[in-house]
C-alpha cells in the first residue's frame, strides 16, 4: 500500500510515519525542506527514538520524498497511485497544498480509478479534514465533485503525540514520547478497505477532539504560561514548582468536569486520562521550551480556542472556572519579545484599555466573564 504524506517534519516522520510503516505502507513524504527530502530520497529509511528510559529505536523503511515546489507533477502522480493521503503540516499551510491534492484527484478520475481513498488532515485543529476539503473543492469541477462523492473521503481526525524540540546531526532522526493517539471519524471515511492498527475508529469524533484540545492543549499551554510567569524556561522545570503543578491539575479538573458533563465521559476513566497527561508533561526526556509551547498567545486566546471556549462553556453550565481565569490572566501578562503575537498583545495593552483588548482578542461579549478576566489580570498587577 502507498501513502502520500504532506509534511516531513518531526510529527510526520515520528508519529504518522511510524504508524503507517507498521501497517505496511510505502510512504512518500512531501515537503519544501530540501535537506530532509533529499535525505529521504537518498536513504529510503530513518530512525525514531522513544523518549523514555528505554531509548528504544524503531527503523522506518520504504520511504522517499518529493519537493512539492520543485516536483509538483510527481506529487500529483503519487496521489493518483496512492491508497491514502495524509497531512501533518500545520493548519495555516493546508490551503497551500489544496491545489496539488485536487490535481491528484483529477488524475485519479481521468484514469478511472474506482478504489476509494481517504484524505486525512492530522492537524492540531478541530475539523482539519473538513477545512482541507473546502480548500480542495475550490479547484474541482462539478464532474470532479461527483467523482469525489463516490470515491474520496475526507474523514476528520484527532491526533496526539508530544514531539519535543530537538536538533540532531542526522536530519531524519526524531525523538518522540511513548504515548500516541490517532482517532479517525469512521462515518466520513470512504476507504473502508483500510483499517489501520494503532488507530481508533469512532462514530462520533467530536468528544475525542474536545477531550484532546481541552486536556492536552489546554494543559500544555497552562504549564507554559504559568511556568513563564514564575520565571522558568522549560515545561518539566516548571512542573517541579508545586504551584505550577497545582495550577495544571486545577485547570484539568475544570476542563474535565466540563467534558464529563458535556460528553458523559466516565469520571474515573477521565481522571486516569488526566493523570497520564500530567505524567507525560513531567517526562524529563520530553523537555520543551515554555516559549515554544506558549507562542502565539493571541491565537490561543481565541473565542473557540483552548482557554476561552472551556471558560465560556463551564460558565454556561454553572461549573467552576477559577483556575482557567487565573491562567488566562497570566497569558495577558505573557511578554516574549521574540514572539510576534506576544509583542502585538503587549502593544495593544499599552495603547488601549484592558476591557477593550479582552473583547478584541477573545471575542467575548459576556460582561461577567470580561469583568472576571479584568479582575484576574488586575490581581496579578
N, C-alpha and C positions, 0 to 999 in steps of 0.2 A: 504494500500500500504506500501511497505517496501523499505527503503533506507539504503545502506551501505555507511557510510561516513568516509573516511580516514582523520584523523586529528581532535582530540577532544580539540584543543586549543580554544582560545577566538574567533577567526574568525569562526571556525567550529561551536561552540555552539552558538555564539552571532549573527551570520549572516545566514549561510546556514541552520543551525538547526532550527532557528526561522521560516524561510520561508517554509521549508519542513513540520514542525509541523503544521503550519497554513493551509497547503494543505492536511492534514490528513495522513501524513506518520508516521509510526513507524520507529525510527532511531536507527541503530546500529553504534555507534561510534567506530572506530578502531584506536588504538594509542599504543605507548610503555610506556606512562606515567601511571605507575601502580596506583598512587593515584587517578587520575581522572577516569580511567577505573573502579577501584574498587568502587568508589563513584557512578558512573553511574549504575553499576550493583546493588548496594545495594538500591539505592533510586528510580531509574527509572524516575527521574524528576530533573529539575533545574530552576533557575530564571535568567531572563535578566532584567537589568535596563536601561532605556533610559536616556542618559547623557544630560539632559537639565533641565530647571527649574521645570518641572513636576515630574521628577524622577519616571515616570510610570514603573510598573513592569509587566513582561509577564512570566507566568508559562509555561514551556515547559515539556510536559509529554510523556509517551510511548517511552522512550529512554532506551538504555542499552549500554554496552561497551564490546569490545573484545581486548585483548592484542595480537597484531599480531606476537610478538616474542614468546609468550607462547602458543597461541591458533591458529596457522595457519590453522589447519583443520576446525575449527569453522568459521573462516573468509571465507574460500572457500565455505563452506556450506551456509553461509549467502548470499554470492554473487549469488549462484545458485538459491536461492529463491527470490532474490531482484527484484524490479521494476525499480530501479535506483541506480547507483553508483556515488558518488561524492567525491571530494578531496578538502582539504584546508590545505596542509602540507608544502608548500614551494617548489619552482621549483627544488631545489637540492635534495629533498627527493623522488621525483616521481619515479626515477629509482628503488628505493628500495622496492616499493610496486608493481612493474610491474608483477613479477612472481606470486604473490598471485592473482592478477586480471586475469592473464592468466589461472591459475588453476580454478578460478571461472567460466570463460568462457568455459573451457573444461568440467567442471562438468555440465553446462547447456546443452552443446552439447550431453554429454553422457546420460542425462535424456530426450533428445529430446524436450527441452523447445523451443517453437517457438514464444513465446511472445517477441517482440523486447525490447531491453534495451539500455539505453544510459549510457556511462561513461563520466562524465564531470569533467574536472580539473578546479576548481575555484581558480586559482592561479594568482598572480600578475606578469603575463608574457604574451607575445604575443604567440598565438598558443600552449597554455598549453596542450589541449587535443590531438593535433597532436603529441606533444612531448611524451606524455604518451603512445599514441597508438604505436608509433615507438618502444618504450621500451617493451611494452606488446607483440608486434608481434614477437620479437626475441625468445619468449618461445612457439610459436604456430606452429603446423604442417600445411601442405597445406590443410588438411581436416578441421582443426580448422579455417583457414583463410576463407575458403568457407562459413563456418557457420557464421563467423563474418560479412562477406559481406552481408549476408541475414538478420541477426538479431541483430547485435551490432553496435551502433553508437558511435562516439567519437566527439560530437559537441564542438567546441571551445566556450569559454565564456569570458565575461568581467565582473569583479566584483569590487564593490567599496563600502566600508564602513570603517570608521575610528574606530578602537578599541584602546583606549588609554592604555598605560602601567598601570598596576594595580596589586594590591595584596589584597586578601580578606581571611578572616578566612574560609569561605566556598569555597573549591577549584572549585566548579562548577558555582558559581555566576559570572556573567560577565556584565560589563557596556559597552554600545555601543552608538554611535551617532544616532540621529533620522533618518538621511538620509541613504538610501541604494539603490544600483542599481545592478541588476543581468541581464545581456543580454546574450542570447544564440543564436548561429547560427542555424536557423531552417533548413537550407539546409543540414546540416550534421547530423541531428537527425534521428534516426530510430524509437524511441519510440513516434510515432505520437499520440498515445493514451493519452499521458501526456501533459497537458497544465497548467503550474503552475501559480497560481495567485501570483502577486508580482514579476514576471519575465517578461522581454520584449524579444520577439522572433523577430529576424530580418533576412532578406535575405542576408545581407552583413554586417558581424561583424566588419571588419577592421576599418571603420571610428569610431566606438564606442570604440574600443580598443585604437586607437591612441588618441582619444579625452580624454580618461581617463589617458593614460600614459603621454601625453604632457601637461595635465592640472593639475590633482590631484597629480600624482607622481612627475612631474617636479616642480609643485608649492610647495608641501610639503617640498621637498629637498631644494628648493630655500630659504625658510624661515629658515630651519635648518642651512644651511651653512652661510647665511648672518647674522643670529642671533648669531651663534657661533663666527663669526668674530668680532661682536660687543660686545662679552662677555656675552651673555645671555644663560640661561640654558634650557628654555622651549620654545615651539612654541608660546603659547599665550603671554608670556612675550616678546618675540622677536617682535611680531606684534604690540605691544604698541609703538614701536620705529617707528616714521614716515618714516625714511629712509628704514628700512626693509620692511615695508608695501608698500612703493612706489616701491621698487625693485621687490616685489612679483607681483604687478599689472603690472609693465612694462614687466616682463617675460611672464606673462599670456596673455598680449596683443600681444606679439610677436608670441607665440605659437598659439594663437587664430587666428591671421592673416594667419598663415600657414595652420591651419586646415580649415579655411573658403575657402582659395584658393584651397586647395587640394581636399576637400570633399564637397564643396558647402554648408557648414553649414550656416544657416541664421545668419546674423551679430547680430541682436538684441537678438535672441534666445541664441546665444553663449555668448554674453555679460552677459545675465542673469545667464547662467551657471557659468561663471567666478565669478560673484558677490556671487553666492551661495557657491562656493568653498572658497572664502575669508572668508565668514561668518562662514563656518564650521571650518576653521583653527583658527578663533578668539574665538570660543566657549570655555569659561573658564572651562567648565565641561569635556573638552577633552584634558586637559593639557598633553602634551607629551614631553619627553626629546629631545632636539636637537641632543644629542649624539646617540639616538636610530634611529632617522629619517635619520641622516647623516652617519650612519655606512656603511661600505664597499664602500668608495669613489672611489676606482679603478673600481669596477663593475659599479658604477653609471656614470663613465666617459667613458664607453664602446662605441664603434662605433655606435651601434644601440640602445643605451640606451637613457634615458630621457633628456639629455642635448646635446650630440654630434649629435644625429640624427636630432632633430629640427634645430640645428645650421647649419648642412650641407644642409638640405632641404630648409631652409629660404635663405641661400646664393645662392643656385641654382636657386631660384625663384626671386632673387633680392629684397627680403624682409628684413626688419630690424632685427638685432640680437644682438644689442649692450648690452642689459640687460642680455641676455644669456651669452655673452662673459664675462661680469663682474662677474657673478655668477660662471662660470667655473673657473675663476682666483681664486676666493675665495675657491673653492674646492681644488685647488693645494696648498693653504695655510692652509688647514684644518689639525690640529695636535691634535689627541686624542691618548694618549699613551695606552689607554685601547682598542683601535680598531686596530686589526691586519693589516688591509689594510691601515689604516692611517699611521701606523708606517712604513709599507713597502713603501708607496708613499714618505714619507719624507726621508727615507733612499735612495731611488732612486734619489731624487732631490739633496741630499747631495753628491752623488757619480758620477752623470752624468750631462751633460749639459741639461738645461731646454728643448731645442728643441728635444733632443733625448728622454727624458721622455714623452713629449707630444705625440710624434709619437708612442712610445711604448704602452702607456696607452690608448690612444684614437683610435689608428689605422688610424688616419688621414694621408693622403698623399698630401692634398691640401696645397700648400706652403703659400698661402694668409691667410687661416684660422689658420695655425700653427703660422705664424708670428703675427697675431692679438691676439691669445691667449698669446703668449710670451709677447707682449706689455702690455696686460692687467695685467698679473702677475707682470711684472716689475713695472707697475704703482703703484701696492699695496706695493711693497718693498720700 
